[in-house]
Amino acid sequence: MGNLLKRKKNISIKTKFITSGLLLGFSILLFAMARYIYGFSNFYYKYIYSILVNTLSRCLSLIPFSVYEIILYAFLIYILVRIVNYTYLLFSKQLSLKKIIIRVTSNVLIYISAFVFLNIMTLGINSFRSNFVELTGLKVQDNSEEKLIELCDYLKVRLNELDGKIKRGEDGLLKLDYDARKEGIISMERIGEIYPSLQGFYPNPKPVVFFKTYVISIVGGRNNFYP
């Protein structure tokens, strides 16, 4: 019985190393395809990523809190629990330092490879898509550094002019008379009517538990996905 349990643990560790290698290898392959194969990123976005995002966004949009934030906190707690557990096993001499290092290494590789894979699947491939100018056919003139400075100065003046018209609460923060979340979604949907590349489902922005702000998942179009 003891040998069987030992074999299962060894298989588990071996599986983690193999899985990590496959995820990293597949991530590198996808990155290379997006980087060197023309049109692959646009194809991926249209036929794979859009379907994935629309499906997940519609489901997670029904949940009032940020699932991503909860997963992040749960993962941090899990890491702390594992550290305490390995420390106990080491000092109680139930596991040798060598075995603990092997286990920790296999776990870290899984976490890193999974993070890299998910990052490639969401942001990595999409970073090689045709840019907004190419997708919309907008005519953009070459701008000099002087014109950019002039624009920044103009925006600064306009912001200072509008600052006095902004309603603020007792805490000095911006006070809105309307639902900014709904207005944001409506605005993006209207822009999508003008620019088809921005059409799609926009999920509800989620309140962040430990910060007095909102994770605006609609900012930046549909390339960014925050559950």
Secondary structure, DSSP 8 states (H G I E B T S, - for coil): -HHHHHHHHHHHHHHHHHHHHHHHHHHHHHHHHHHHSTTHHHHHIIIIIHHHHHHHHHHHTTSSS-HHHHHHHHHHHHHHHHHHHHHHHHHTTSS-HHHHHHHHHHHHHHHHHHHHHHHIIIIITGGGS--HHHHHT-------HHHHHHHHHHHHHHHHHHHTT--B-TTSSB--SS-HHHHHHHHHHHHHHH-GGG-S-----EE-TTSSSEE-TTTTGGG----
